[in-house]
Amino acid sequence: MEDNKNIEFSADALALAKKLMGRYPEGKHKSAIIPILHLAQAEFGGWLSPKGMDYVATLMNIQPIEVYEVASFYSMFNLQPVGKCVIEVCRTGPCWLMGAEDIVNHIESKLNIKVGETTTDGMFTLKTVECLAACGGAPMMQVGQKYHEDLTFNKVDSILEDYKKNTTEPISHWAKDKIKA
Amino acid sequence: MSKKLLTEHFGVQGIDQLPVYKQHGGYSALEKAFKKTPDEIVQEVIASGLRGRGGAGFPTGKKWSFIDKKSGKPRYLVCNADESEPGTFKDRYLMEVNPHLLIEGMIISSFALGANLSFIYIRGELLYVYHILEKAIAEAYEAGYLGKNILGTGYDLELYCHTGGGAYICGEETALIESLEGKRGNPRIKPPFPAISGLYNNPTVVNNVESIATVVPIINMGGEEYAKIGIGNSKGTKLISACGHIKKPGIYEIELGLPVEEFIYSDSYCGGIRGGRKLKAVVAGGSSVPILPAELILKTEKGEPRLMSYESLAEGGFASGTMLGSGGFIVMDETTSIVKNLFNFTRFYHHESCGQCSPCREGTAWMEKILHRILHGHGTLKDVDLLWTLQKNIDGKTICPLGDAAAWPVASAIRHFRAEFEDFVEHPEKYQDVKHYFNQIEDKQLA
């Protein structure tokens, strides 16, 4: 099984994780698990391997199983390696009404991958997700913390081009520049 | 145009920053609130008639009055910002544009409940909004609106933002509490209700973003004045998220009681159906509420104009009515296949079922499978009846309302569009290549 290459938080991430754990009443710091898993995913290249989750368990002083069961419940956590740039296209009702299905088909043929797959160069992973609360801008997709709304085929093409050109580091939901205490 | 109580200053440049928010009357409600006792604030909210804006419509003041103040345990206020109901995007907009409105509402509400630690639980996908809120909260601490001895009143409050990890179920208040405790989002059996035993088994109130933000205008104008807006037991204004096949999708603050027809066709709101097409159906309050065909959404079965209010939308019960729900208003034109749309909704509920209760876990999966086979031309007429039976075996038989929410779209689609289901089963080829959206995504001019 593959593993996260880097399994240790940066000093900034460590400080932020400690700060987050301090927000809950004494003895209730387990509350911070989801925010800290977001940090871990950002720190570990966009996904969480068992070793990465074990690191979080040690950091939080809880059992590894407590981390696994949470990480596997919530859809934002990737338990398999992903590309640098994870494209999450909303597929639910209102976006579907506005053509989300064809946006997905378009991206599939453009990148030559199916939903759930990663391009061979490791740049893009395509996912479909449920309603992202942007129905007024349907069809839409999310990359990292960025919402791209009112998509058209041309717009998707230029967004993909941009990411292809400008992405050097994996893009995470918890933006790297927001990791500081 | 109706009154703007929440969105009045949304067009103001920099309203997300504290000095600008203050210039436009921000934090004056807080100062007013501190001159009252906590119980007086609860009374104001009861008098306002405010009903929960997340979907259930339970009176907010009443919910507050249930909180256990006798046991002496710490009390918590948790803001439900896990907005995930398909068709709903009002809370995201409110927090993104005017975070201080929510923060001011949180401080007043926490004071009323006697909470010294409060959380805003925001869905993980909205991390960019999380950072907006964090910045605004830091400004509020800086200005002395949060922390110890707020404005010299002796009242202490710590307010934090907390992010989810992607799960629709966490919008259910007990699942949200579980999630906030760092666990899977499995709803709890009620009773005990959170007002008695919620976060960390302490008394807790969970309120929607819009409900908490609305406390600000209620305190500013007084509960009785607020109750003069609206109609019947639908008081005040409500944010409606309008989407689907309309000319002007977006967020509209409406005075409750606005006729549905005006909302759909007036240029002040949705602006009518795109491309001059005909209205086919509306899901008026987020994907969970019953779908209604055009004739029943515009007029009740008795022939009276349908209004945007809790009562009017529910007129006729589920036989011919629906619910205001979260205000997620999804409009479908004549090209929409109700069967395909239902498949989409059902897939959503299957994906989002937490898996605790068998009727929901298994039932949503079967409904999706059956609709999938109808969609692919392998359905039979019996399948329509089977879907009907399945939804009945889910509705009301689960710990939390996700089961009901999954059953109602199925029940209402079959109730009002059975002929279309039967036609789909018999002539699936007719429905395959219909483009139910406009070709604007192909970058062509709108028809």
Chai-1 contact restraints between the chains, C-beta under 6 A:
chainA,res_idxA,chainB,res_idxB,connection_type,confidence,min_distance_angstrom,max_distance_angstrom,comment,restraint_id
A,R23,B,Y160,contact,1.0,0.0,6.0,A-B,restraint_1
A,K28,B,Y200,contact,1.0,0.0,6.0,A-B,restraint_2
A,K30,B,G182,contact,1.0,0.0,6.0,A-B,restraint_3
A,S31,B,L180,contact,1.0,0.0,6.0,A-B,restraint_4
A,S31,B,E181,contact,1.0,0.0,6.0,A-B,restraint_5
A,S31,B,G182,contact,1.0,0.0,6.0,A-B,restraint_6
A,I33,B,G182,contact,1.0,0.0,6.0,A-B,restraint_7
A,I34,B,G165,contact,1.0,0.0,6.0,A-B,restraint_8
A,P35,B,T163,contact,1.0,0.0,6.0,A-B,restraint_9
A,E69,B,R184,contact,1.0,0.0,6.0,A-B,restraint_10
A,F73,B,R184,contact,1.0,0.0,6.0,A-B,restraint_11
A,Y74,B,G165,contact,1.0,0.0,6.0,A-B,restraint_12
A,Y74,B,G166,contact,1.0,0.0,6.0,A-B,restraint_13
A,Y74,B,A167,contact,1.0,0.0,6.0,A-B,restraint_14
A,S75,B,G166,contact,1.0,0.0,6.0,A-B,restraint_15
A,M76,B,G124,contact,1.0,0.0,6.0,A-B,restraint_16
A,M76,B,G165,contact,1.0,0.0,6.0,A-B,restraint_17
A,M76,B,G166,contact,1.0,0.0,6.0,A-B,restraint_18
A,T92,B,P86,contact,1.0,0.0,6.0,A-B,restraint_19
A,T92,B,F348,contact,1.0,0.0,6.0,A-B,restraint_20
A,G93,B,P86,contact,1.0,0.0,6.0,A-B,restraint_21
A,G93,B,S287,contact,1.0,0.0,6.0,A-B,restraint_22
A,G93,B,N344,contact,1.0,0.0,6.0,A-B,restraint_23
A,G93,B,F345,contact,1.0,0.0,6.0,A-B,restraint_24
A,P94,B,G87,contact,1.0,0.0,6.0,A-B,restraint_25
A,P94,B,C243,contact,1.0,0.0,6.0,A-B,restraint_26
A,P94,B,G244,contact,1.0,0.0,6.0,A-B,restraint_27
A,P94,B,I330,contact,1.0,0.0,6.0,A-B,restraint_28
A,W96,B,N344,contact,1.0,0.0,6.0,A-B,restraint_29
A,L97,B,G244,contact,1.0,0.0,6.0,A-B,restraint_30
A,M98,B,Y437,contact,1.0,0.0,6.0,A-B,restraint_31
A,G99,B,Y437,contact,1.0,0.0,6.0,A-B,restraint_32
A,G99,B,I441,contact,1.0,0.0,6.0,A-B,restraint_33
A,E130,B,F348,contact,1.0,0.0,6.0,A-B,restraint_34
A,E130,B,H351,contact,1.0,0.0,6.0,A-B,restraint_35
A,C131,B,S84,contact,1.0,0.0,6.0,A-B,restraint_36
A,C131,B,P86,contact,1.0,0.0,6.0,A-B,restraint_37
A,L132,B,E125,contact,1.0,0.0,6.0,A-B,restraint_38
A,A133,B,E83,contact,1.0,0.0,6.0,A-B,restraint_39
A,A133,B,F89,contact,1.0,0.0,6.0,A-B,restraint_40
A,A133,B,R92,contact,1.0,0.0,6.0,A-B,restraint_41
A,A134,B,F89,contact,1.0,0.0,6.0,A-B,restraint_42
A,C135,B,G87,contact,1.0,0.0,6.0,A-B,restraint_43
A,C135,B,F89,contact,1.0,0.0,6.0,A-B,restraint_44
A,C135,B,C243,contact,1.0,0.0,6.0,A-B,restraint_45
A,G136,B,F89,contact,1.0,0.0,6.0,A-B,restraint_46
A,G136,B,C243,contact,1.0,0.0,6.0,A-B,restraint_47
A,G136,B,P249,contact,1.0,0.0,6.0,A-B,restraint_48
A,G136,B,G250,contact,1.0,0.0,6.0,A-B,restraint_49
A,Q145,B,L127,contact,1.0,0.0,6.0,A-B,restraint_50
A,Q145,B,Y128,contact,1.0,0.0,6.0,A-B,restraint_51
A,T152,B,I441,contact,1.0,0.0,6.0,A-B,restraint_52
A,T152,B,D443,contact,1.0,0.0,6.0,A-B,restraint_53
A,F153,B,E442,contact,1.0,0.0,6.0,A-B,restraint_54
A,N154,B,D443,contact,1.0,0.0,6.0,A-B,restraint_55
A,H173,B,L127,contact,1.0,0.0,6.0,A-B,restraint_56
A,W174,B,L127,contact,1.0,0.0,6.0,A-B,restraint_57
A,K178,B,H131,contact,1.0,0.0,6.0,A-B,restraint_58
